[in-house]
């Protein structure tokens, strides 16, 4: 069942968003220095491609990487799609994403990131629909995963798929992120300390009119010294939706 922290006031949600923006703007320049993050991105991307090969066509598939950060997942999936657009509220992260894409010789038509708030109506992506939207290791930062899922579903093509990768709430008995993670004014960047399970994702997909096609625990690792499992969940938009 979704825990109570997922039903928050708009002001509380805004606090999480502002705190995350501030935190990641400050740490963007060294974000890719974390070797475990790169390994996890490779594992998750590999699992996604193996589980859903029909979603990826290098000549046709348009992909959004939501809360893209520096593009760890985007860089893994880019060779298998026509184009990738990363979206993040942190300008620092977007700058690093585009720098790395440029260093790889990728043009913006192939892979780029933009700093926009999809909740607003005046951004460059407002009328764009995507075949696939990936959100990797970010759901635990969102105060309301219902609101985010509903928002992302609105950017899917009919028949499109939302792929969410995050922490699997299984045997965790304590908060996974240490309190010192919030030190120095960076508090409130993690809304869901123990991740999610299949019931959570099935329920939240349903609220966004997505069909939960799959929920699989795909890999394991360590976060802040704790053993953690990671899942990928797939929600599909009805082909009849416009």
C-alpha positions in Angstrom: 0.0 0.0 0.0 1.2 3.5 -0.7 2.5 5.1 2.5 1.1 8.3 3.9 4.0 10.4 2.8 2.7 10.0 -0.8 -0.4 12.1 0.0 1.1 15.5 0.6 0.0 19.1 0.4 1.1 21.1 -2.6 3.4 23.2 -0.4 5.1 20.1 0.9 5.6 18.8 -2.6 7.0 22.1 -3.6 9.5 21.9 -0.7 10.8 18.5 -2.0 11.1 19.9 -5.5 13.0 23.0 -4.5 15.3 21.0 -2.2 16.1 18.5 -5.0 16.8 21.2 -7.5 19.2 23.0 -5.1 20.9 19.7 -4.1 21.5 18.5 -7.7 22.5 21.9 -9.0 25.3 21.9 -6.4 26.4 18.3 -7.0 25.9 17.9 -10.8 29.6 18.5 -11.6 30.7 15.4 -9.6 27.6 13.2 -10.0 29.2 10.8 -12.5 32.2 10.2 -10.3 30.2 7.6 -8.3 31.2 4.3 -9.8 28.2 2.4 -8.3 25.8 4.8 -10.1 27.3 3.9 -13.5 27.2 0.2 -12.8 23.6 0.4 -11.7 22.6 2.4 -14.8 24.2 -0.2 -17.0 22.5 -3.0 -15.3 19.1 -1.3 -15.3 19.4 -0.4 -19.0 20.5 -3.9 -19.9 17.5 -5.4 -18.0 15.1 -2.9 -19.7 16.3 -3.8 -23.2 16.2 -7.6 -22.5 12.7 -7.4 -20.9 11.2 -5.1 -23.5 13.1 -5.5 -26.8 10.0 -4.6 -28.9 10.0 -1.1 -27.4 13.3 -0.2 -28.9 13.7 0.6 -32.6 16.7 2.8 -33.5 14.8 4.1 -36.6 11.5 5.0 -34.9 11.5 5.0 -31.1 11.3 8.4 -29.4 12.3 8.3 -25.7 12.0 10.7 -22.8 14.3 10.3 -19.8 12.5 12.0 -17.0 14.6 13.3 -14.1 17.5 12.4 -16.4 20.3 13.8 -14.2 23.6 13.7 -16.1 22.2 11.1 -18.6 23.5 7.8 -17.2 20.5 5.8 -18.5 20.1 7.9 -21.6 23.7 7.1 -22.7 23.0 3.4 -22.3 19.7 3.5 -24.3 20.6 6.0 -26.9 22.1 3.5 -29.4 18.8 1.6 -29.5 16.3 4.5 -30.2 15.9 7.2 -32.7 16.1 10.1 -30.2 16.4 10.8 -26.5 15.2 13.9 -24.7 16.2 14.2 -21.1 14.1 16.3 -18.8 15.3 17.6 -15.4 14.5 20.6 -13.1 18.2 21.0 -12.3 20.0 23.2 -14.8 23.3 21.9 -13.5 22.3 18.3 -14.4 21.0 19.3 -17.8 24.3 21.1 -18.5 26.3 18.0 -17.6 24.0 15.8 -19.7 24.4 18.0 -22.8 28.2 18.3 -22.3 28.6 14.5 -22.2 26.3 14.0 -25.2 28.4 16.6 -27.2 31.6 14.9 -26.1 30.3 11.7 -27.5 29.7 13.4 -30.9 25.9 13.2 -30.5 23.8 16.0 -32.1 20.8 17.4 -30.2 18.5 15.6 -32.7 19.8 12.4 -31.3 20.2 13.2 -27.6 19.7 16.3 -25.7 18.4 17.5 -22.3 16.2 20.4 -21.4 15.6 22.1 -18.0 11.8 22.4 -17.9 9.0 21.8 -15.4 6.5 19.6 -17.3 3.7 20.8 -15.0 3.8 24.2 -16.6 2.1 25.0 -20.0 4.8 27.2 -21.6 7.7 24.8 -22.2 9.0 23.5 -25.5 7.8 19.9 -25.0 4.2 20.8 -24.2 2.8 19.2 -27.4 5.3 16.4 -27.8 4.4 12.7 -27.3 6.9 9.9 -26.8 6.9 6.1 -27.5 8.8 5.4 -24.3 9.3 7.3 -21.1 12.0 6.1 -18.7 12.3 7.3 -15.1 15.2 5.7 -13.3 16.1 6.0 -9.6 14.0 9.1 -9.2 10.6 8.1 -8.0 11.8 7.9 -4.4 12.5 11.7 -4.6 8.9 12.6 -5.6 6.5 13.6 -2.9 3.5 12.3 -5.0 4.2 9.5 -7.3 0.6 9.5 -8.3 0.9 13.1 -9.7 4.2 12.3 -11.5 2.8 9.2 -13.1 -0.3 11.0 -14.3 1.8 13.8 -15.7 4.2 11.4 -17.5 1.3 9.4 -18.9 0.0 12.5 -20.6 3.3 12.7 -22.6 3.0 9.1 -23.9 1.8 8.2 -27.4 -1.3 5.9 -27.4 0.2 2.5 -26.8 3.3 4.0 -25.3 5.1 2.6 -22.2 6.3 4.2 -19.0 9.3 2.3 -17.5 10.1 3.0 -13.8 13.2 1.7 -12.2 13.7 2.2 -8.4 14.4 0.7 -5.0 12.4 -2.4 -4.2 10.8 -2.3 -0.8 11.4 -5.9 0.4 13.4 -6.6 3.6 14.4 -3.0 4.4 13.8 -2.3 8.0 15.4 1.1 8.2 15.6 4.2 6.0 18.1 3.6 3.2 19.5 7.1 3.0 21.5 8.2 6.0 20.7 11.4 7.8 24.0 12.9 6.8 22.8 12.7 3.2 20.6 15.7 4.2 23.3 17.7 5.9 24.2 21.2 4.9 20.7 22.4 4.0 19.9 19.6 1.6 17.1 18.1 3.7 13.9 16.7 2.3 15.3 15.4 -1.0 14.1 11.9 -0.4 10.4 11.5 0.0 10.2 7.6 0.1 13.1 6.2 2.1 12.2 2.6 1.6 11.2 2.5 -2.0 8.2 0.7 -3.5 6.7 -2.7 -4.2 4.5 -4.2 -6.8 1.3 -3.1 -5.2 2.5 0.5 -5.0 3.3 0.6 -8.7 0.2 -1.3 -9.8 -2.0 1.1 -7.9 -0.2 4.2 -9.2 -0.3 3.1 -12.8 -4.0 2.4 -12.4 -4.6 6.0 -11.2 -3.0 7.3 -14.3 -5.0 4.9 -16.6 -2.0 2.8 -17.4 -2.0 -0.9 -17.5 0.7 -2.5 -15.4 2.2 -5.0 -17.8 5.1 -6.1 -15.6 6.9 -5.7 -12.3 10.3 -7.4 -11.9 13.2 -7.3 -9.5 16.1 -7.1 -11.9 19.3 -6.5 -10.0 20.8 -6.0 -6.5 23.5 -3.8 -5.1 24.5 -1.6 -2.2 23.3 1.9 -1.3 24.9 3.6 1.7 26.2 0.2 2.9 22.8 -1.5 2.7 21.9 -4.4 0.5 19.2 -3.2 -1.9 17.2 -4.8 -4.7 16.0 -2.8 -7.7 12.9 -3.2 -9.8 11.6 -2.2 -13.2 7.9 -1.7 -13.7 6.1 -1.1 -17.0 2.9 0.7 -17.4 1.2 0.9 -20.9 -1.1 3.6 -22.2 -4.2 2.3 -24.0 -3.8 2.4 -27.8 -7.3 3.9 -27.9 -6.2 7.0 -25.9 -5.7 10.2 -27.8 
